[in-house]
Amino acid sequence: MDQKSTTTLIIVGLVPAMVLFLIISIVLLGGDDDADACTPVSSQAGGTVDIDSVPEGPIAGYGHEQLVNAAYIIQAGHDLGLTTRDQTIGVMTAMAESGLTVLDHGDAVGPDSRGLFQQRANGAWGSEADRMDPFTSATNFFKALLRIEERESLEPTLVAHRVQANANPYIYENYWPAAVAVVEGLSGVQGINAGEAQNSSQYTLGDVQPQTAVVANKVGPMFGIKTVGGYRDATSQYDDMTYGHPAGRALDFMINDIDDGKAVGDRLAAYLQENAESLTVYYIIWQQRIWMAGDPPDAWTLMEDRGSDTQNHMDHVHLSLDVSGEVSVPAADDSCTTEDNTTTSTTVSQDGWASPGAGPITSSYGMRVNPVTGVNKLHAGTDLGGGGCDGPIWAAQSGTVTMARMESGTGTIVIDHGGGVETVYLHMYAGGILVGAGDKVTAGQQIGLVGSSGNSTGCHLHFEVHLDGSPTDPVPYMAQVGITLGE
C-alpha cells in the first residue's frame, strides 16, 4: 500500500453546541484515494539501491556480483518511475534468462542473445554494448514493459513473457519468490507478495498445469473458497484424461463448507462463464449440468445422475481449462469488494477510534466450544460478519503494523497503537492483506479484505484488542472510545 497516500477525511456535519456527548463522525469517502486503499505494497513507487552498499550475500542463493546486477535493474526501474512490482518482474526475468549474470553468449534458439535479459541483435535492444551493460539493458527491458497494456492485472510471468516473447509464458514464475527476496533484501521494501496469490498458494493442488494454479489461487479467494481440488489420478469412467483432473487442467471449487454455498456457486459459475476466454475455460459443471465454452450463457445441458451429490457436482463447481494460451484473471467486479458488500465507509470517533468492520457480531468474546476443533477455550476476540467475503477491514486506530502475513495458515494483521495497546485482525486470505509490516496506518484506513482462512467456518473478521499483551473484551473497550461494534 502506498503510505504516502492518505484517505481524505471529510467532516460530514457540525454538532450543535447545545447537544452534548455526541460522537463526531468522520466518514471516509471514495474518489481516487479509494484506489490507493486497494493498492498492495508491491504497487507503490519503486525503491532505490545504493550500488556501493550491496551486501556480499547470498540472498536467495545469489552472490555479490549477481546482487549488484539486480541492484542495477532495481535502479533502472526506479529512474523510469516504475513500481516495486515492475522492478521485481525485471529481476525475476533476468534470473530466468541469465541467472543474474551478464552473459556474453546466447543459446541454440538465439545465438545472438546477450546480457542479463538475453536480448537479441535485432535493433530493438540497442548495440551489443547496450545489451551487455546491466543498467542500460534493464532500462530497455522496462521501456518495453511500459508498453504492455494493463500489465498491473496480468500475472508477473505473463508480463515478462510479453516483453521477452519466450516460447513458454510460464517459465518465469518459478523465479518470483527469489526475485521478491532479492528486491526486498536490497531495497528494504517489504510485502511485495501481497496480492500475488499464485506464488503463495493456500490450496493443495498437486501436479497441475501452471495456468491451472494461477486460476485456483486467484479465483478461489475472490469467492471465499476454502478448499479447491486439483490433480488426481483417474478414479472412474467419468475422468476426462485430456481436460480433467488427471491432465492437471481441472479444479473443483468446494462450496459445501461455506455459508450460502449454493448462491456462491451460482455467482462463481456466472463469473467463469463471463470470463471464459481470458481464463481459457473449456467447460464448467455445476448442479448436474455442463456448460461448454463458446455456447450462450444459458446453454446448460443436464447430465446423467451419477449417484452422490459430489459426483453430480451439487457441492462444488468443476472447471476444466484449455490452458493452450495465456491466462488472465479479471476481478470479480470493478471495486475492491464484491457487489454484495455495500458498506464502504466507517466512522472515526472523537477519541480517534474507528470500527474495524461491518456487523453483525456473530460470536462474542469469552469461553466457548470452538466450532472447528470442538475444544472449549477462550475466544479472545469478537467476530464480525464484515459484509461477507471481501468486505473491507479498517484500522481501529492509528498505529504501526507489526505483522501482516499468513501465520499458520491464517491471514493475520497486528497493529501497535502505543501505550501497550494492540489490535489484531484475523482470517484474511493472502490477497486480502493490503498492508505490510512497518506500515504506518491511520484510524479508519482500509487494511484488508474479509476472508475465511485458517480456523474458520465462513467469511468473517475476528477482531481482538490486547492491553499490555493480554486480550480484553473488544465490545466494552471499543464502547469506551466511542465505537459500537456490530453496527
N, C-alpha and C positions, 0 to 999 in steps of 0.2 A: 504494500500500500504506500502511496506517495505521501509521506508525512509532512511534506511542505505544503500540501493542500489541506485546508480545513473546511469543515462543513459550515456553511453560512448560517448564522443564528439570527432569527428574526423575532423580536418580541411581538407577540400577537395581540397584546391588549394591555391597557393601563388599568391597574387595580384602583378603584376609587378609595380615597383616603379614609372614608368612614367605614370601609369593610376591612376588618382585621383578620389576621390569622389565615389568609388565603395564600395558596401557593402561586408564585409567579411562574407561569408555564412558558417555556421557550420551545417552539415547535421547530424541529429540524426539517427543512423543506428541501425540495429537489433542485432541479437545474443541473448545471454541469458538474457540481460537486457530488451529485449522486453517483455519477460515473466514477469519480475518484474513490468513493466508498467501496466500489466493487473491484477496484484495481488491486491485484495481488502485488506483493513486494517485487516480484520479478518484472513488473511492467513499469517500475519507476525509472527515472533517468539513470543511465548507466554510470557506474563509479569510475574512479581513476586508479592508476597504479604507478608508483614510483619505480621505474625500471631498475634503478640502482639499489633498491631495497628489496628486491625479490629474494625470498628465502632459498636456502640450499635445497630444501625439500627433504624427502619426497612429499608430494601431495597427490593422493590417489594414484601413487605409483610413478609419478612423473618427477624427474630430476631437475636440477637448477637450469640447465640450458633449455629444456623444454618449457619450464615455467616462465623463463624470460620471453620466449616466443609467445606464450599465452598472454603475457602482460602487454606485449605489443598489440595483440589482437584486441584486448580489452580497451587499450588506449585509443586505437583506431576507431572503435565503435563509439567511445565517448566523444571524440573530436567531431564525429558526424551527428552528435545529438541523439544517439540511439539508446534503447532501453537496456536494462540488465539482462532481460530475456534475450534480446538480439545479440548482446555480447556473448552470452552463454552458447547460443546457437553457433556463433563463429568459432568458439573454442571447440565445441563438440565436432564441428565439421573438420577442423584441422586434425583433431585426434583420429578421426576415421580415415582421413585421406593420407596423412603422413606420420601419425604418431607424434605430432607437435615437433617435427624435425624438418628443417629446410632441406628437402631432397633435391639433389642435382640430377635426378633421372626420373623417367616415367615408368610405365609398365607396358605389357603387350597390347593393351587396349589403347593406351595413349603414350606412345614412346616420347612425345614432345612435351609431356607434362612436367611441371617443375614447382618446387617450393612447398610451403605449408599446405596449400589448398590444391596442389597438383593442377595448376591452371595451364591451359593449352596455349600453343603458339598460333592462335587464330586471330590475333589482333584485338580481341575483346579484353585481354588482361594485361596489356602493355608489353613492354620489352622483356627479354629474359632477365635483365637486371631488376625490373619491377617485380617479376614473379618470384625472384629469389630473395627479395627484401621482405622481411616479416611485416613491417608496418605498412608498406605500400601494397603488398598483396592482400593484406587484411582490409585495407581501405577499399580496394577494388571489389573484394568479395561483398562488403557491406553496401557499396553503391548498387550492386546488382540486387542485393537483398531488399533494398529500399523500393525496388520496382515490383516486388511481389505483392499483388493485391490481397488485402485482408489477411496479411500474414499473422496478425495477432490471434486470429481464430483458428489457424492451422496448427497441427502438431509440429513441434520443433523439427522432427525428422523430415517432414514434408516441405518445410521452408528451406531447409538445407538442400533437399533434392531439387527443388525448383530453381535454385541457383546453380547447382553443380550438374544437374541432368544425369545423375547416376542411374545405371540400369535398375538397381534395387532401391526404391524410395525409402525403405525402412532400414537400410544399412547403418544409418547414423544413430538410431535410437538407443542402442546398447551403450553408447558413449555419453549419454546425457547425465547419468549420475556422477560420473567422473568429472565432466565439464562443470557441473554445479559445484562440486567440491573445490575445484581449482579456482573458479571465479569467486566463490565465497572466501576462499583462503587468501587470494591475492587482493581483492577489492574491499573485503570486510563486509559486503552486503550479505545479509542472511535471509533465508526463507524463499530462495529462488524457486524451489519446487512447488510452492503454494499454487494451486490451480492446475498443475501439470499431473493430473491423476494417473496418467498412463505409466508414469515412472515410479509410482509408489502404490502398487495395486493393493486394494483392500480385499480382492477376491482371489480364491484359489482356482485358477482356470486350467492348469495343466498345460499340455503341449499344443496350444492354439496358435493360429497364424498371428503375426504381429498386428495386422489390421483388426482382427477379432478382439485382441486385448485392448486396443485403443477404444473400440466401441463399448466394450464392457465397462471399462474404467471411467469413461466419460458419461455414458448414458445412465448407468446404474445409479450413481449418486444423484443425478437430476430428479429421479423419481423415488428416492428413498429406498432403493432396493438393497437389502442386506445380504442376500445370497444369490450368486449367479453361477450356474453350471457351465462348464466349458468342455474340454476334451474328455472323451471316454471311448473305450473300445466298443466295438459293435456288440450289442447285447440282445437285439431282437430283429425280427424281419423288417421292422419299420425304420431301422437306422439307414440314413442316407450316407453312402460311402463317399459321395462327391461333395456335397454341400452340408453335411451333417456333422455331428459331434466327432465321429472317427476321423474326419478330414480336418478337424481343428477350425471349422468355419461356422460353428453353431454356438448359440448361447441360450440358456434358459434363465429368464428373469423371474425369480420366485416371488409371488405376491401373497402367498398363504400365511406369511409370518409378519405382515404389516397391516395396520389399521385400514379399513375400507379398501381391501385388496382388489375387489372387482372394479371399482372406479379407477384405481391406479392403473390396473391392467388395461382398461379401456383407453385411458389417456396415453399410456405408453405405446399401445398398438397404433393409435392415431398418429403419434409423433413419428414412429418408424415408417408408416405409410407416407406421411408428408415429406419426409427427408430420405426417401428410399434411394434416390440417385446418389446423393452425397455420401450416404452410409454404405453404398453398394449392396443394398438389400436384395436377396434372391427370393425368399419367401418368409412369411410370418404365419405362425399357427397360434390360435388363441380361441378358447372356448369351443373346441372341437370343430373349428373352421380354419381354412387355409386361404391365404391371400398371396398371389404371385405378383412380383414387381412388374410394373407396366400395365396392370389391369386397373380399371376405375376403382376409386376408394371403397365403393360398396360391393365390389365383386368378390365377396367371401363365399367359398364353397364348403358346404357341410361335409365332414369326414365321417367315415365309419366309426362305430362305437368300439373303442379298443379295451373297454373294461373299467379301469380305475380313473379317478379324477386326474392323476398325474399323466397317465397315458393319453387321456383326452384333452390335456392342456387346459384344464379348468383352474389349476393352481399356479400356472406360470405362463408367461409369454415366451414362445420359442421363436428365435430369429436365426435364419440361415443367410450367410453372406456370400457374395460373389468373390470379393477380395481380389479381383483382377486388376484393379486400379487403385488410385489414392482414396483414402477415407478421410472425409471431413465431417466433424460432428457439430452441427449447429446447436445453439442454445435452445432450450425448450420454449422460450419466448424472448421478447426484446428487453427484458429487465433482469435484475439480479435475482429476483424471486419468481416463483411460479405464479400463474394467473390467479390461483386461489388465495394467494397471500396479499390481501389488500391493505394490511397495516404497514405503512411505510414511514411512520414518524413516531417519535417518543417525546417525552417531556423531561425537562431538567428543573428540579425543584429549587427553591430559594437557598437550600443548603448545598446545591451543586451536585445532586444525585439524579440519576435517570433510571427509568425502568429498563431492565436488561432484555426483556422480551415480552411479546404479547401473551395474554392469558388464554384460557383459564388455567388455574392451578390444578394439576392432575395428580400430584402426590405431594404431601407436606413433609416438613422436617420432623424427624423422630424415629423411634424404633418401629420396624415393620418387617414383614416377611418379604424378602426380595423376590419379585415375580419371575426372575430368570433362574436364580440359584436355589430358591426355596429356603434360604438361611435367614433367621431372624437377627437383624443387626441394625445399627443406626443408619438411617437415610439422612446424610449430612447436609442436605440442601432442599430446595423447593423446585419441583418440576413444573414448567410452564408449557402449555400447548404450543405457544410461539407462532401461531398462524400456520402450523403444518410444516411439511418438508420444505426446506429452503427459505423459511421465514427469516426475517432479519434478527440478528443478535446485536445488542448495543452495549457499549461500555457503561457500567453502572456509575462510574465516577472517573475523573481524570487520573492518570497514573502512567506507569511504565509496564509494558508487557514483559513478564519474566519467563513465560513458557507459551509456546504456540506450536504444537506438533501433535502427531498421533502418538499417544502414550499408552502402551499395552493395548493397542487396537482401538483406543478411544480418542476422538478429537478433543484436545484439551487446550484451553487458554487460561492463563493466570495473570492477573493484573495486580501490581503492588501500588497501593494508593498512599503509602506513607503512614507513619504513626501506628504501625502494627496492623493495618487493615489491608486485607487482600480479598479479591473476588475471584471465583472460579466458574468457568463455563464449560460444559461437557456435551459430548455426543455429536459434534460436527463431523462431517466427512472430511477427507484430506483437502478436497477442493473447496470446502466451506470455511476453511481457516483463512481469514483475509488480512491478518496481521502477522508480524514476526517478532521474535524475542528481541527486546531492546527498543521497540517502537514506543513513542510517546502518543498516548491517546487522550481524547477529551470526553467528558461526560456526554453520553448520547451518540457517540460516534459508532457507526456500524463496524463491527469487528469480525462477524461471522455469519454463517447461514445454518439454520436449524437442521440437524441430521439425526441419525439413529445408529451411530457407530458404537461398538463396544457392548457393554452390558445394558441392552436397551430392547424394549419390545415395540417401539414405534417412535416416529419423529417427535422430539421434544427438546427443550432446553433444561438441563439440570444446572441450577444456579446456587452457588454457595457463597457465604460470607465468612471469612476467617478473621479472628481477633487474636493477635499475638500467636498465630499458628494453630489455633483451635477453632473448629467450626461453631457457629452460632445460628439460631433460627433466623433465616433471612426475612421472614414476614414482619415480625416486630421491629427488627433492626432497621429495615427499609422504611417502615412507618415512622420511625423517629426522625428520619431525614427527609420526610415529606413525600415518600413514594409508596403507593399501594400496589403490591404485586397482584397479578391476576386480572387486572382490568383490561 
